[in-house]
Amino acid sequence: MSNTEISKRLKELDKENFIWLIYIGIIFASWYSNVFEKKYFIYNDLKAKEKYRKITIGIFAVLIVIYAYFLNDAKNAIDNLKPYDSNQKKELTNLAFVGSLFILISGFIFFYIALKDENIEVEIAFN
């Protein structure tokens, strides 16, 4: 790996570390939203239900942005493949793109569920 490639990978790792901090925030937001979900089910508190829904919708909106970032990163990796790269690198890079695409699609599906499930009939969580 050249110094330029190493430098690029290190910058990518810095971005990924920032995203891990966002994930930690999402975990706490999910935990906090469960407080409102529980309050809604125990006391039929409609304000708690709406707070839960807003937090959940916000969580999945943020996740879609993160997933889109990773899909774009995977697309850039495909674009940067060289003809002399190994077949394994090409295959794994393409599979990483497909995996990122599926994760983004799942993010949109969960976001849609969060928007439409006004009665909190479906348990959703970011996985």
Beta strands, then each sheet from edge to edge (+ up, - down):
end
